[in-house]
Amino acid sequence: MDNKAKKILMNTFWTSAGWKSSPAAFTGEDFDYAKSKGLMFDPVTITHDEIVLRLHELHQTITKERVAAAFLHSLSTKKVHLRSALSSWAQTSALPVHNYEQRSVVRPNYSSCGDCNFYRLMSDREFINNDLNVLNFERVKWGGIRLNWLLYCWMDLELLSKEEEFEVTAEDTAILSGMLEAIRDCADHESARMLEKRWKDVIPSSKNERDVLMEIWGYAGLLVPRDTPRKRKGGSHDFNSMAEWQGEDGYSQEAVELYFGAFL
């Protein structure tokens, strides 16, 4: 990743005090430079149906092994922008080619598109002059935020498709093993927040990055609440996919083997 382009992207949305109230206009020499390096983009207009078709094409070339390698490579290198491809791939790998109106939905929890709603993907019929820059900023700074947005999944996999191959080292697999051990060590009643604190000693990261890591694993099916009684009241408002998870749920051994079996 080009460091100058990354700095331009960061400075567009962020200061030492947090989010900028009014991001800089997407014009000028700096924007053109970041755009030339593939980190910033002109406003995009695209339909739901076009995104679904493009996702289908991307899945013909991007394998689960590639997204798993990207995720693992990110652990020791702190290249957090490579992590969410795991959840973007997982959430869209079984998504059928469909039209927005093809399947009706009685209760649209995520989308009025029945197929997207079934796969818990936030989507609209069309996206007009949408800003991909803020989505990529979140991806580069924390590893992604709007992980179950159809628009984000598409952008995420498009950008991954332009990356070189990833080296997975012994340090990466050791971190993964430590993450899994920390999950096994959780008491039955412990929440996602307690797991985040356990991961603090396992992976070099900030609290926000660890929160995103858990959300990625939640959306990818690695950390999923089981059909067992909850041992604590309510869920966690800090999370989406991980809101109801508790220590007793552990992790999915099947999903771990599916994605990481070749590396463990």
C-alpha atoms as an extended CHARMM CRD file, in Angstrom:
* protein
*
       264  EXT
         1         1  MET       CA              0.0000000000        0.0000000000        0.0000000000  PROA      1               0.0000000000
         2         2  ASP       CA              1.3660000000        3.3860000000       -0.9940000000  PROA      2               0.0000000000
         3         3  ASN       CA              2.0940000000        5.3320000000        2.2100000000  PROA      3               0.0000000000
         4         4  LYS       CA              1.4510000000        8.7640000000        0.7180000000  PROA      4               0.0000000000
         5         5  ALA       CA             -1.9230000000        7.6670000000       -0.6720000000  PROA      5               0.0000000000
         6         6  LYS       CA             -2.8100000000        6.0790000000        2.6730000000  PROA      6               0.0000000000
         7         7  LYS       CA             -2.0000000000        9.3170000000        4.4940000000  PROA      7               0.0000000000
         8         8  ILE       CA             -4.1920000000       11.2940000000        2.0830000000  PROA      8               0.0000000000
         9         9  LEU       CA             -7.0750000000        8.8910000000        2.6980000000  PROA      9               0.0000000000
        10        10  MET       CA             -6.5990000000        9.0830000000        6.4740000000  PROA      10              0.0000000000
        11        11  ASN       CA             -6.3500000000       12.8730000000        6.5050000000  PROA      11              0.0000000000
        12        12  THR       CA             -9.5220000000       13.1840000000        4.4500000000  PROA      12              0.0000000000
        13        13  PHE       CA            -11.6700000000       11.7650000000        7.2590000000  PROA      13              0.0000000000
        14        14  TRP       CA             -9.6340000000       11.7560000000       10.4700000000  PROA      14              0.0000000000
        15        15  THR       CA             -7.7320000000       14.0510000000       12.8060000000  PROA      15              0.0000000000
        16        16  SER       CA             -6.0910000000       13.5120000000       16.1750000000  PROA      16              0.0000000000
        17        17  ALA       CA             -9.4580000000       14.4890000000       17.6770000000  PROA      17              0.0000000000
        18        18  GLY       CA            -11.4060000000       11.9170000000       15.6590000000  PROA      18              0.0000000000
        19        19  TRP       CA            -13.7610000000       12.1650000000       12.6880000000  PROA      19              0.0000000000
        20        20  LYS       CA            -13.6940000000       15.3460000000       10.6190000000  PROA      20              0.0000000000
        21        21  SER       CA            -17.0670000000       17.0720000000       10.5860000000  PROA      21              0.0000000000
        22        22  SER       CA            -16.6320000000       18.0240000000        6.9170000000  PROA      22              0.0000000000
        23        23  PRO       CA            -14.3260000000       15.7570000000        4.8820000000  PROA      23              0.0000000000
        24        24  ALA       CA            -12.2670000000       17.4210000000        2.1850000000  PROA      24              0.0000000000
        25        25  ALA       CA            -13.7270000000       17.5400000000       -1.3120000000  PROA      25              0.0000000000
        26        26  PHE       CA            -12.8080000000       14.6340000000       -3.5510000000  PROA      26              0.0000000000
        27        27  THR       CA            -10.8840000000       16.7930000000       -5.9980000000  PROA      27              0.0000000000
        28        28  GLY       CA             -7.3770000000       18.1460000000       -6.3870000000  PROA      28              0.0000000000
        29        29  GLU       CA             -3.8670000000       16.8300000000       -6.7050000000  PROA      29              0.0000000000
        30        30  ASP       CA             -3.8620000000       14.7760000000       -3.4980000000  PROA      30              0.0000000000
        31        31  PHE       CA             -7.1410000000       13.0660000000       -4.3400000000  PROA      31              0.0000000000
        32        32  ASP       CA             -5.9290000000       12.3050000000       -7.8600000000  PROA      32              0.0000000000
        33        33  TYR       CA             -2.7490000000       10.7800000000       -6.4260000000  PROA      33              0.0000000000
        34        34  ALA       CA             -4.6310000000        8.5670000000       -3.9500000000  PROA      34              0.0000000000
        35        35  LYS       CA             -7.0110000000        7.5630000000       -6.7150000000  PROA      35              0.0000000000
        36        36  SER       CA             -4.1120000000        6.5950000000       -8.9600000000  PROA      36              0.0000000000
        37        37  LYS       CA             -2.8890000000        4.2540000000       -6.2240000000  PROA      37              0.0000000000
        38        38  GLY       CA             -6.3010000000        2.6040000000       -5.8490000000  PROA      38              0.0000000000
        39        39  LEU       CA             -7.0850000000        3.9660000000       -2.3810000000  PROA      39              0.0000000000
        40        40  MET       CA             -9.6450000000        6.6500000000       -3.2640000000  PROA      40              0.0000000000
        41        41  PHE       CA            -12.4230000000        6.7040000000       -5.8140000000  PROA      41              0.0000000000
        42        42  ASP       CA            -14.8570000000        8.8950000000       -7.7090000000  PROA      42              0.0000000000
        43        43  PRO       CA            -18.4960000000        8.6110000000       -6.5890000000  PROA      43              0.0000000000
        44        44  VAL       CA            -19.9680000000        5.3260000000       -7.8160000000  PROA      44              0.0000000000
        45        45  THR       CA            -23.3960000000        4.6840000000       -9.2900000000  PROA      45              0.0000000000
        46        46  ILE       CA            -24.3030000000        1.0140000000       -9.5340000000  PROA      46              0.0000000000
        47        47  THR       CA            -27.3830000000       -1.1570000000       -9.1340000000  PROA      47              0.0000000000
        48        48  HSD       CA            -27.9460000000       -4.0290000000       -6.7370000000  PROA      48              0.0000000000
        49        49  ASP       CA            -28.2320000000       -6.4010000000       -9.6850000000  PROA      49              0.0000000000
        50        50  GLU       CA            -24.8850000000       -5.2670000000      -11.1240000000  PROA      50              0.0000000000
        51        51  ILE       CA            -23.1570000000       -5.7940000000       -7.7790000000  PROA      51              0.0000000000
        52        52  VAL       CA            -24.6030000000       -9.2950000000       -7.4170000000  PROA      52              0.0000000000
        53        53  LEU       CA            -23.3660000000      -10.2460000000      -10.8970000000  PROA      53              0.0000000000
        54        54  ARG       CA            -19.9080000000       -8.8410000000      -10.1900000000  PROA      54              0.0000000000
        55        55  LEU       CA            -19.7240000000      -10.6880000000       -6.8730000000  PROA      55              0.0000000000
        56        56  HSD       CA            -20.5410000000      -13.9020000000       -8.6960000000  PROA      56              0.0000000000
        57        57  GLU       CA            -17.6350000000      -13.2090000000      -11.0660000000  PROA      57              0.0000000000
        58        58  LEU       CA            -15.2480000000      -12.4290000000       -8.2060000000  PROA      58              0.0000000000
        59        59  HSD       CA            -16.0790000000      -15.7180000000       -6.5260000000  PROA      59              0.0000000000
        60        60  GLN       CA            -14.8900000000      -17.5420000000       -9.6280000000  PROA      60              0.0000000000
        61        61  THR       CA            -11.3220000000      -16.3960000000       -8.9280000000  PROA      61              0.0000000000
        62        62  ILE       CA            -11.1310000000      -15.5290000000       -5.2110000000  PROA      62              0.0000000000
        63        63  THR       CA            -10.9800000000      -18.7310000000       -3.1750000000  PROA      63              0.0000000000
        64        64  LYS       CA            -11.5370000000      -19.3030000000        0.5230000000  PROA      64              0.0000000000
        65        65  GLU       CA             -7.8360000000      -20.1580000000        0.7620000000  PROA      65              0.0000000000
        66        66  ARG       CA             -6.9470000000      -16.7120000000       -0.5790000000  PROA      66              0.0000000000
        67        67  VAL       CA             -9.1250000000      -14.8100000000        1.8830000000  PROA      67              0.0000000000
        68        68  ALA       CA             -7.8920000000      -17.0080000000        4.7310000000  PROA      68              0.0000000000
        69        69  ALA       CA             -4.2750000000      -16.3350000000        3.7510000000  PROA      69              0.0000000000
        70        70  ALA       CA             -4.9880000000      -12.6020000000        3.5670000000  PROA      70              0.0000000000
        71        71  PHE       CA             -6.5270000000      -12.6900000000        7.0390000000  PROA      71              0.0000000000
        72        72  LEU       CA             -3.6670000000      -14.6550000000        8.5650000000  PROA      72              0.0000000000
        73        73  HSD       CA             -1.0350000000      -12.4790000000        6.8710000000  PROA      73              0.0000000000
        74        74  SER       CA             -2.6540000000       -9.4360000000        8.4850000000  PROA      74              0.0000000000
        75        75  LEU       CA             -2.2190000000      -10.7260000000       12.0270000000  PROA      75              0.0000000000
        76        76  SER       CA              1.5200000000      -10.1720000000       12.4390000000  PROA      76              0.0000000000
        77        77  THR       CA              1.8500000000       -7.4010000000        9.8500000000  PROA      77              0.0000000000
        78        78  LYS       CA             -1.1160000000       -5.3440000000       11.1870000000  PROA      78              0.0000000000
        79        79  LYS       CA             -2.3390000000       -4.8550000000        7.6230000000  PROA      79              0.0000000000
        80        80  VAL       CA             -5.8800000000       -4.5920000000        8.9260000000  PROA      80              0.0000000000
        81        81  HSD       CA             -7.3410000000       -3.7980000000        5.4840000000  PROA      81              0.0000000000
        82        82  LEU       CA             -6.8050000000       -7.4340000000        4.4860000000  PROA      82              0.0000000000
        83        83  ARG       CA             -8.9910000000       -8.9030000000        7.2360000000  PROA      83              0.0000000000
        84        84  SER       CA            -12.5880000000       -8.2610000000        6.2470000000  PROA      84              0.0000000000
        85        85  ALA       CA            -12.2590000000      -10.0810000000        2.9160000000  PROA      85              0.0000000000
        86        86  LEU       CA            -12.8610000000      -13.1910000000        5.0310000000  PROA      86              0.0000000000
        87        87  SER       CA            -16.3390000000      -12.0470000000        6.0810000000  PROA      87              0.0000000000
        88        88  SER       CA            -17.0930000000      -10.4120000000        2.7210000000  PROA      88              0.0000000000
        89        89  TRP       CA            -16.3170000000      -13.7120000000        0.9970000000  PROA      89              0.0000000000
        90        90  ALA       CA            -18.2330000000      -15.7930000000        3.5370000000  PROA      90              0.0000000000
        91        91  GLN       CA            -21.3550000000      -13.6200000000        3.4070000000  PROA      91              0.0000000000
        92        92  THR       CA            -21.5500000000      -13.6220000000       -0.3950000000  PROA      92              0.0000000000
        93        93  SER       CA            -20.1560000000      -17.0380000000       -1.3770000000  PROA      93              0.0000000000
        94        94  ALA       CA            -23.5770000000      -18.7180000000       -1.3070000000  PROA      94              0.0000000000
        95        95  LEU       CA            -25.5060000000      -15.6560000000       -2.4940000000  PROA      95              0.0000000000
        96        96  PRO       CA            -27.3550000000      -16.6810000000       -5.6880000000  PROA      96              0.0000000000
        97        97  VAL       CA            -27.4180000000      -14.5350000000       -8.7770000000  PROA      97              0.0000000000
        98        98  HSD       CA            -30.7330000000      -12.7220000000       -8.3920000000  PROA      98              0.0000000000
        99        99  ASN       CA            -32.6410000000       -9.5240000000       -9.0560000000  PROA      99              0.0000000000
       100       100  TYR       CA            -33.6750000000       -7.0980000000       -6.3350000000  PROA      100             0.0000000000
       101       101  GLU       CA            -37.3820000000       -7.8370000000       -6.7830000000  PROA      101             0.0000000000
       102       102  GLN       CA            -36.9690000000      -11.5620000000       -7.4170000000  PROA      102             0.0000000000
       103       103  ARG       CA            -37.8200000000      -12.7950000000       -3.9270000000  PROA      103             0.0000000000
       104       104  SER       CA            -40.3310000000      -11.0580000000       -1.6990000000  PROA      104             0.0000000000
       105       105  VAL       CA            -39.6880000000      -10.5220000000        1.9940000000  PROA      105             0.0000000000
       106       106  VAL       CA            -42.2920000000      -10.3490000000        4.7380000000  PROA      106             0.0000000000
       107       107  ARG       CA            -40.0990000000       -8.7310000000        7.3740000000  PROA      107             0.0000000000
       108       108  PRO       CA            -37.1450000000       -6.8050000000        5.8900000000  PROA      108             0.0000000000
       109       109  ASN       CA            -34.6470000000       -6.8360000000        8.7500000000  PROA      109             0.0000000000
       110       110  TYR       CA            -31.7370000000       -6.0110000000        6.4580000000  PROA      110             0.0000000000
       111       111  SER       CA            -33.0950000000       -5.3900000000        2.9680000000  PROA      111             0.0000000000
       112       112  SER       CA            -36.3040000000       -5.3880000000        0.9390000000  PROA      112             0.0000000000
       113       113  CYS       CA            -34.5020000000       -7.8340000000       -1.3570000000  PROA      113             0.0000000000
       114       114  GLY       CA            -35.5040000000      -11.2870000000       -0.1350000000  PROA      114             0.0000000000
       115       115  ASP       CA            -32.2080000000      -12.9680000000       -0.9960000000  PROA      115             0.0000000000
       116       116  CYS       CA            -30.0490000000      -10.2610000000        0.5770000000  PROA      116             0.0000000000
       117       117  ASN       CA            -32.3100000000      -10.2150000000        3.6250000000  PROA      117             0.0000000000
       118       118  PHE       CA            -31.9630000000      -13.9980000000        3.9840000000  PROA      118             0.0000000000
       119       119  TYR       CA            -28.1630000000      -13.6740000000        3.9840000000  PROA      119             0.0000000000
       120       120  ARG       CA            -28.3310000000      -10.6920000000        6.3760000000  PROA      120             0.0000000000
       121       121  LEU       CA            -26.8970000000       -8.2690000000        3.8270000000  PROA      121             0.0000000000
       122       122  MET       CA            -27.8330000000       -4.5980000000        3.8560000000  PROA      122             0.0000000000
       123       123  SER       CA            -28.7060000000       -3.5970000000        0.3020000000  PROA      123             0.0000000000
       124       124  ASP       CA            -30.7160000000       -1.1350000000       -1.7790000000  PROA      124             0.0000000000
       125       125  ARG       CA            -32.1340000000       -1.3610000000       -5.2790000000  PROA      125             0.0000000000
       126       126  GLU       CA            -29.5310000000        1.0830000000       -6.5740000000  PROA      126             0.0000000000
       127       127  PHE       CA            -26.6160000000        3.1130000000       -5.2620000000  PROA      127             0.0000000000
       128       128  ILE       CA            -26.3820000000        6.5960000000       -6.7530000000  PROA      128             0.0000000000
       129       129  ASN       CA            -23.2130000000        8.6720000000       -6.3410000000  PROA      129             0.0000000000
       130       130  ASN       CA            -22.1690000000        6.5960000000       -3.3560000000  PROA      130             0.0000000000
       131       131  ASP       CA            -18.9420000000        7.3300000000       -1.5190000000  PROA      131             0.0000000000
       132       132  LEU       CA            -16.6090000000        4.3430000000       -1.3960000000  PROA      132             0.0000000000
       133       133  ASN       CA            -13.8810000000        6.4650000000        0.1550000000  PROA      133             0.0000000000
       134       134  VAL       CA            -15.3480000000        6.4550000000        3.6480000000  PROA      134             0.0000000000
       135       135  LEU       CA            -15.8650000000        2.6820000000        3.4290000000  PROA      135             0.0000000000
       136       136  ASN       CA            -12.2440000000        2.2100000000        2.4070000000  PROA      136             0.0000000000
       137       137  PHE       CA            -11.0820000000        4.5850000000        5.1290000000  PROA      137             0.0000000000
       138       138  GLU       CA            -12.8270000000        2.4000000000        7.7210000000  PROA      138             0.0000000000
       139       139  ARG       CA            -11.3130000000       -0.6800000000        6.0770000000  PROA      139             0.0000000000
       140       140  VAL       CA             -7.7650000000        0.7130000000        6.1710000000  PROA      140             0.0000000000
       141       141  LYS       CA             -7.9780000000        2.2180000000        9.6630000000  PROA      141             0.0000000000
       142       142  TRP       CA             -9.8030000000       -0.5000000000       11.6120000000  PROA      142             0.0000000000
       143       143  GLY       CA            -10.4260000000       -3.3920000000        9.2170000000  PROA      143             0.0000000000
       144       144  GLY       CA            -13.9220000000       -2.3070000000        8.1400000000  PROA      144             0.0000000000
       145       145  ILE       CA            -17.0760000000       -1.2330000000        9.9540000000  PROA      145             0.0000000000
       146       146  ARG       CA            -20.0730000000       -1.7620000000        7.6660000000  PROA      146             0.0000000000
       147       147  LEU       CA            -19.1450000000       -5.3690000000        7.1240000000  PROA      147             0.0000000000
       148       148  ASN       CA            -22.5580000000       -6.6730000000        6.0770000000  PROA      148             0.0000000000
       149       149  TRP       CA            -23.2870000000       -3.9730000000        3.5080000000  PROA      149             0.0000000000
       150       150  LEU       CA            -23.5490000000       -5.4350000000        0.0110000000  PROA      150             0.0000000000
       151       151  LEU       CA            -21.7170000000       -2.3700000000       -1.3220000000  PROA      151             0.0000000000
       152       152  TYR       CA            -18.8530000000       -2.9060000000        1.1420000000  PROA      152             0.0000000000
       153       153  CYS       CA            -18.5200000000       -6.6260000000        0.3930000000  PROA      153             0.0000000000
       154       154  TRP       CA            -18.2550000000       -5.8400000000       -3.3100000000  PROA      154             0.0000000000
       155       155  MET       CA            -15.6350000000       -3.0960000000       -2.8160000000  PROA      155             0.0000000000
       156       156  ASP       CA            -13.7040000000       -5.2540000000       -0.3580000000  PROA      156             0.0000000000
       157       157  LEU       CA            -13.4020000000       -8.2180000000       -2.7120000000  PROA      157             0.0000000000
       158       158  GLU       CA            -12.6320000000       -6.0000000000       -5.7000000000  PROA      158             0.0000000000
       159       159  LEU       CA             -9.7020000000       -4.5000000000       -3.7950000000  PROA      159             0.0000000000
       160       160  LEU       CA             -8.5050000000       -7.8930000000       -2.5840000000  PROA      160             0.0000000000
       161       161  SER       CA             -8.4930000000       -9.1640000000       -6.1720000000  PROA      161             0.0000000000
       162       162  LYS       CA             -5.8280000000       -6.5410000000       -6.9790000000  PROA      162             0.0000000000
       163       163  GLU       CA             -3.4910000000       -7.6210000000       -4.1590000000  PROA      163             0.0000000000
       164       164  GLU       CA             -0.4270000000       -9.8040000000       -4.5790000000  PROA      164             0.0000000000
       165       165  GLU       CA             -0.1640000000      -13.2630000000       -3.0080000000  PROA      165             0.0000000000
       166       166  PHE       CA              0.1770000000      -13.3850000000        0.7770000000  PROA      166             0.0000000000
       167       167  GLU       CA              2.8240000000      -15.1150000000        2.8550000000  PROA      167             0.0000000000
       168       168  VAL       CA              1.5520000000      -16.8300000000        5.9800000000  PROA      168             0.0000000000
       169       169  THR       CA              4.2740000000      -17.1650000000        8.6060000000  PROA      169             0.0000000000
       170       170  ALA       CA              4.6970000000      -19.2340000000       11.7370000000  PROA      170             0.0000000000
       171       171  GLU       CA              4.0250000000      -16.0460000000       13.7290000000  PROA      171             0.0000000000
       172       172  ASP       CA              0.6440000000      -15.6770000000       12.0110000000  PROA      172             0.0000000000
       173       173  THR       CA             -0.4180000000      -19.2340000000       12.7980000000  PROA      173             0.0000000000
       174       174  ALA       CA              0.8140000000      -18.8520000000       16.3760000000  PROA      174             0.0000000000
       175       175  ILE       CA             -1.3960000000      -15.7770000000       16.7880000000  PROA      175             0.0000000000
       176       176  LEU       CA             -4.3480000000      -17.7060000000       15.3300000000  PROA      176             0.0000000000
       177       177  SER       CA             -3.7330000000      -20.5570000000       17.7650000000  PROA      177             0.0000000000
       178       178  GLY       CA             -3.5910000000      -18.0370000000       20.6030000000  PROA      178             0.0000000000
       179       179  MET       CA             -6.8970000000      -16.5010000000       19.5160000000  PROA      179             0.0000000000
       180       180  LEU       CA             -8.5540000000      -19.9170000000       19.5170000000  PROA      180             0.0000000000
       181       181  GLU       CA             -7.0740000000      -20.7850000000       22.9140000000  PROA      181             0.0000000000
       182       182  ALA       CA             -8.4030000000      -17.5240000000       24.3380000000  PROA      182             0.0000000000
       183       183  ILE       CA            -11.8950000000      -18.4590000000       23.1500000000  PROA      183             0.0000000000
       184       184  ARG       CA            -11.6220000000      -21.8790000000       24.7970000000  PROA      184             0.0000000000
       185       185  ASP       CA            -10.5470000000      -20.1760000000       28.0230000000  PROA      185             0.0000000000
       186       186  CYS       CA            -13.7010000000      -18.0260000000       28.1800000000  PROA      186             0.0000000000
       187       187  ALA       CA            -16.1200000000      -18.8520000000       30.9590000000  PROA      187             0.0000000000
       188       188  ASP       CA            -19.6100000000      -19.8390000000       29.8190000000  PROA      188             0.0000000000
       189       189  HSD       CA            -21.1440000000      -16.4830000000       30.7660000000  PROA      189             0.0000000000
       190       190  GLU       CA            -18.4350000000      -14.2360000000       29.3100000000  PROA      190             0.0000000000
       191       191  SER       CA            -19.4310000000      -11.7740000000       26.6110000000  PROA      191             0.0000000000
       192       192  ALA       CA            -17.7340000000      -10.6270000000       23.4180000000  PROA      192             0.0000000000
       193       193  ARG       CA            -16.2450000000       -7.7240000000       25.3640000000  PROA      193             0.0000000000
       194       194  MET       CA            -14.4640000000      -10.1500000000       27.6680000000  PROA      194             0.0000000000
       195       195  LEU       CA            -13.1220000000      -12.0480000000       24.6660000000  PROA      195             0.0000000000
       196       196  GLU       CA            -11.8200000000       -8.7640000000       23.2460000000  PROA      196             0.0000000000
       197       197  LYS       CA             -9.8900000000       -8.2250000000       26.4670000000  PROA      197             0.0000000000
       198       198  ARG       CA             -8.4580000000      -11.7530000000       26.2850000000  PROA      198             0.0000000000
       199       199  TRP       CA             -7.3050000000      -11.1420000000       22.7040000000  PROA      199             0.0000000000
       200       200  LYS       CA             -5.4120000000       -8.0420000000       23.8650000000  PROA      200             0.0000000000
       201       201  ASP       CA             -2.5150000000      -10.2290000000       25.0230000000  PROA      201             0.0000000000
       202       202  VAL       CA             -2.5960000000      -12.4020000000       21.9050000000  PROA      202             0.0000000000
       203       203  ILE       CA             -2.6070000000      -10.0750000000       18.9120000000  PROA      203             0.0000000000
       204       204  PRO       CA             -0.8990000000       -6.6920000000       18.4590000000  PROA      204             0.0000000000
       205       205  SER       CA             -3.9040000000       -4.4220000000       17.9840000000  PROA      205             0.0000000000
       206       206  SER       CA             -6.1000000000       -1.6400000000       19.3110000000  PROA      206             0.0000000000
       207       207  LYS       CA             -9.4490000000       -2.1880000000       21.0170000000  PROA      207             0.0000000000
       208       208  ASN       CA            -11.3020000000       -1.0390000000       17.8870000000  PROA      208             0.0000000000
       209       209  GLU       CA             -9.3110000000       -3.4290000000       15.7120000000  PROA      209             0.0000000000
       210       210  ARG       CA            -10.1100000000       -6.3360000000       18.0400000000  PROA      210             0.0000000000
       211       211  ASP       CA            -13.7990000000       -5.4050000000       17.9540000000  PROA      211             0.0000000000
       212       212  VAL       CA            -13.7070000000       -5.5830000000       14.1590000000  PROA      212             0.0000000000
       213       213  LEU       CA            -11.8190000000       -8.8900000000       14.2820000000  PROA      213             0.0000000000
       214       214  MET       CA            -14.6310000000      -10.4100000000       16.3120000000  PROA      214             0.0000000000
       215       215  GLU       CA            -17.3020000000       -8.9850000000       14.0010000000  PROA      215             0.0000000000
       216       216  ILE       CA            -15.4670000000      -10.4720000000       11.0070000000  PROA      216             0.0000000000
       217       217  TRP       CA            -15.3970000000      -13.8660000000       12.7050000000  PROA      217             0.0000000000
       218       218  GLY       CA            -19.0600000000      -13.5030000000       13.5820000000  PROA      218             0.0000000000
       219       219  TYR       CA            -20.1030000000      -12.7590000000       10.0080000000  PROA      219             0.0000000000
       220       220  ALA       CA            -17.8040000000      -15.5060000000        8.7000000000  PROA      220             0.0000000000
       221       221  GLY       CA            -19.4950000000      -18.1160000000       10.9240000000  PROA      221             0.0000000000
       222       222  LEU       CA            -16.4870000000      -18.7260000000       13.1660000000  PROA      222             0.0000000000
       223       223  LEU       CA            -18.1190000000      -17.2120000000       16.2580000000  PROA      223             0.0000000000
       224       224  VAL       CA            -21.8510000000      -17.8610000000       16.2370000000  PROA      224             0.0000000000
       225       225  PRO       CA            -24.3400000000      -18.0170000000       19.1410000000  PROA      225             0.0000000000
       226       226  ARG       CA            -25.6000000000      -21.5690000000       19.5530000000  PROA      226             0.0000000000
       227       227  ASP       CA            -29.1430000000      -22.5900000000       20.3690000000  PROA      227             0.0000000000
       228       228  THR       CA            -28.5100000000      -22.7200000000       24.0910000000  PROA      228             0.0000000000
       229       229  PRO       CA            -29.9010000000      -20.5730000000       26.9310000000  PROA      229             0.0000000000
       230       230  ARG       CA            -28.1850000000      -17.2080000000       27.3670000000  PROA      230             0.0000000000
       231       231  LYS       CA            -26.3060000000      -16.9960000000       30.6540000000  PROA      231             0.0000000000
       232       232  ARG       CA            -26.3880000000      -13.2000000000       30.8200000000  PROA      232             0.0000000000
       233       233  LYS       CA            -29.1080000000      -10.6190000000       30.3820000000  PROA      233             0.0000000000
       234       234  GLY       CA            -29.5220000000       -8.8970000000       27.0340000000  PROA      234             0.0000000000
       235       235  GLY       CA            -26.8840000000       -8.5050000000       24.3710000000  PROA      235             0.0000000000
       236       236  SER       CA            -24.0410000000       -6.0980000000       23.7610000000  PROA      236             0.0000000000
       237       237  HSD       CA            -24.7880000000       -2.8120000000       22.0230000000  PROA      237             0.0000000000
       238       238  ASP       CA            -21.1140000000       -2.6040000000       21.0450000000  PROA      238             0.0000000000
       239       239  PHE       CA            -21.4740000000       -5.3370000000       18.4330000000  PROA      239             0.0000000000
       240       240  ASN       CA            -23.6420000000       -6.5510000000       15.5780000000  PROA      240             0.0000000000
       241       241  SER       CA            -22.7720000000      -10.1300000000       14.6050000000  PROA      241             0.0000000000
       242       242  MET       CA            -21.3220000000      -10.7320000000       18.0820000000  PROA      242             0.0000000000
       243       243  ALA       CA            -24.0430000000       -9.0640000000       20.1540000000  PROA      243             0.0000000000
       244       244  GLU       CA            -25.4870000000      -12.3270000000       21.5250000000  PROA      244             0.0000000000
       245       245  TRP       CA            -22.3030000000      -14.4190000000       21.6500000000  PROA      245             0.0000000000
       246       246  GLN       CA            -21.2130000000      -15.8490000000       25.0070000000  PROA      246             0.0000000000
       247       247  GLY       CA            -18.2790000000      -17.9530000000       26.0890000000  PROA      247             0.0000000000
       248       248  GLU       CA            -20.2840000000      -21.1650000000       26.1300000000  PROA      248             0.0000000000
       249       249  ASP       CA            -20.7940000000      -20.8150000000       22.3600000000  PROA      249             0.0000000000
       250       250  GLY       CA            -17.0650000000      -21.1640000000       21.7090000000  PROA      250             0.0000000000
       251       251  TYR       CA            -16.0670000000      -21.2610000000       18.0630000000  PROA      251             0.0000000000
       252       252  SER       CA            -17.1630000000      -23.3850000000       15.1320000000  PROA      252             0.0000000000
       253       253  GLN       CA            -14.5890000000      -26.1300000000       14.6440000000  PROA      253             0.0000000000
       254       254  GLU       CA            -16.0770000000      -26.7980000000       11.2200000000  PROA      254             0.0000000000
       255       255  ALA       CA            -15.5680000000      -23.1780000000       10.1280000000  PROA      255             0.0000000000
       256       256  VAL       CA            -12.0300000000      -23.1110000000       11.5620000000  PROA      256             0.0000000000
       257       257  GLU       CA            -11.1280000000      -26.1770000000        9.5350000000  PROA      257             0.0000000000
       258       258  LEU       CA            -12.8620000000      -24.8060000000        6.4390000000  PROA      258             0.0000000000
       259       259  TYR       CA            -10.8380000000      -21.5900000000        6.3960000000  PROA      259             0.0000000000
       260       260  PHE       CA             -7.6950000000      -22.2840000000        8.3790000000  PROA      260             0.0000000000
       261       261  GLY       CA             -7.3060000000      -26.0630000000        8.3060000000  PROA      261             0.0000000000
       262       262  ALA       CA             -4.5440000000      -25.9030000000        5.6960000000  PROA      262             0.0000000000
       263       263  PHE       CA             -2.5110000000      -23.5710000000        7.9140000000  PROA      263             0.0000000000
       264       264  LEU       CA             -2.8540000000      -25.1870000000       11.3340000000  PROA      264             0.0000000000
